[in-house]
Amino acid sequence: MDAWQPVPVLLGVVGAGIALLYGLGRYLAADREPLVTGPFSGGLPPGEHAFSRFHVRWYAVTMMFLAFDMEMLFMYPWVTVVSEIGTGAVVEMFLFLAVLFAGVTYAWREGALRWT
């Protein structure tokens, strides 16, 4: 039972900290009315609703972004261990790049690089 004695103390400290932060937030909050004006972007009223759907052409652009993002995410750690692992790491990286290249090729075919 002595091993579990710090647990309720810790829970009490955490609970008191949370209560303190909520109380401090309520004390420091300004009493204001909500904004009467609508949101704006660059001084212009919004052209469409915030929950409107995106056009399907952005799917291919997103695939391009993810392909290049994943490439950089995995290439930096790969560079640090390629000398230790050897040929297997090089083969795996070229397979990974082939999969990414297939995704980029598909996005290119779908028109992700056409901006008009």
Buried (B, 14 or more C-beta within 10 A) or exposed (E): EEEEEEEEEEEEEEEEEEEEEEEEEEEEEEEEEEEEEEEEEEEEEEEEEEEEEEEEEEEBBEBBEBBEEBBEEBEEEBEEEBEEEEEEBEEBBEEBBEEBEEBBEBBBEBEBEEEE
